[in-house]
Amino acid sequence: MKEKKSRNDHPRRGAVFCIKVLLFFTLFLLFFGLFAPGFPQVFGFTRTAAITMTTFIVLGISMTAVYGGFAVGKKKSKEIIPSLSIAVFITDAVTFFQLYIMSASRWPHAEMIWLNLMILLCVFILQVASVIGFVYFGNYVYFKLNPPQRCIIVCDASSDPQQLIQCVSRYRKQYKIDKVLTWNDPNLKKQIRKTDVVFLYDLPAAERPTIIEYAYKHYTNLFVQSDISEILLNTAKFEMFDDMAMLHLPITNLSMEQRFFKRMLDLLVSGIGTIVLSPVMLLIALAIKLDDHGPVFFTQPRATRNGEVFKVLKFRTMKVHDPSVEYSATTDDDRITRVGKYLRKFRLDEIPQILNILHGEMSLVGPRPEMLQNIEKYTEDLPEFRYRLRVKAGLTGLAQVNGRYNTSAKDKLVLDLMYIERYSFWQDIVLLLRTVIVFFKSEESTQGFDAPKKKPDMTIVKHKEQTSETQVNH
């Protein structure tokens, strides 16, 4: 059988790798090249040079990995640039601080600190400019060498794949949807052999394994819509029972040690955050008061671990209204105030929740606390929704870092369960670091959930029951 040539094995990918290396080398030269005149210790084979350069390289690679890497060809340029810029900023700041500590001769000259900080700012600006240039050039090269992959969508006859089509269409340089097929289409296997990527959407559970196995056999890449039971199995550990391979899925809560270190992290970060953000909170409170003279804060009953109810604290972003009327804000909701519009846009309305964290009602990382009536509603449609209450509610989480304000309840649930089942202290650290990116994705955040609309006309027309293949027009 002739193997399908995989894009991952194509030698042209070496060009993108070279661009990555060249970018990192440029960032390295900009930092040490511009700082070297003021710190002669970085010249030659000195301990200072060895330690600071090692720190820059190791931390730079680590932060790049934490913030998503040089994901040319996988993400849009406007998504990569903020992530890489934050990684560079952290790397520069830590290396600069270390350089100052190891250069004891610099400390008596306190007046030089501001000058070096200005140099650091100029270095960072030049580095960001380099990141922008290399990212756009990298994506240009990648898409010049790699045409869009041909795709098919496989779904159930009763499914509406319009949402998936819209999502994939946003990445038209990466993927080109050729056809939408039902799982029982007689030409399905032929299409799988011909295409590069298969998207499985809303398929009956019994039909998935056969299609997945056939695609694997013919070297066709797969994207499978997340299913809650599969998320749980993905966290299972491989174990041998005598000579039988088994997957072990331990159903346990966080251990005493995990809870202790998680609480210590909550207290440390929220304590420092309360002090550092106090001026910002004061300015926001003043802006809210001047806007409509109403109360600064908004409290509402929410559920945390084991369904315990507490009052979440937020900056008020909506007009004062009848407290008996409680429903989530929608896009362009006229209840949102002028100041509230910007607070929601940049997620600043959540800042007061650091006080909930200090009080022990919330954690820094975890599923977001939902309105009580939403929990009842979601649990009716998704019984697994109650599993979110196995851990303490959080200020940020996997759903907040990877999703949007109006991400569906099911998709948020999948992300929340992934976080719960894969919990680790390191994962909390990574999610806290990645939360910074949320502030740079304001155009993807919404002021609320989308209001109910009429169902849009389908670009895929479903014909008679026996017609199982449809064509997507582009």
Secondary structure, 3 states (H helix, E strand, C coil): CCCCCCHHHCCCHHHHHHHHHHHHHHHHHHHHHHHHHHCHHHCCCCHHHHHHHHHHHHHHHHHHHHCCCCCECCECHHHHHHHHHHHHHHHHHHHHHHHHHHCHHHCCCCHHHHHHHHHHHHHHHHHHHHHHHHHHHHHHHHHHHCCCEEEEEEECCCCCCHHHHHHHHCCCCCEEEEEEEECCCCCHHHHHHHCCEEEEECCCHHHHHHHHHHHHHCCCEEEECCCHHHHHHHCCEEEEECCEEEEECCCCCCCHHHHHHHHHHHHHHHHHHHHHHHHHHHHHHHHHHHHHCCCCEEEEEEECHHHCEEEEEEECCECCCCCCCCCCCECCCCCECHHHHHHHHCCHHHCCHHHHHHHCCCEEECCCCCEHHHHHHHHHHCHHHHHHHHCCCEEECHHHHHCCCCCCHHHHHHHHHHHHHCCCHHHHHHHHHHHHHHHHCHHHCCCCECCCCCCCCCCCCCCCCCCCEEECCC
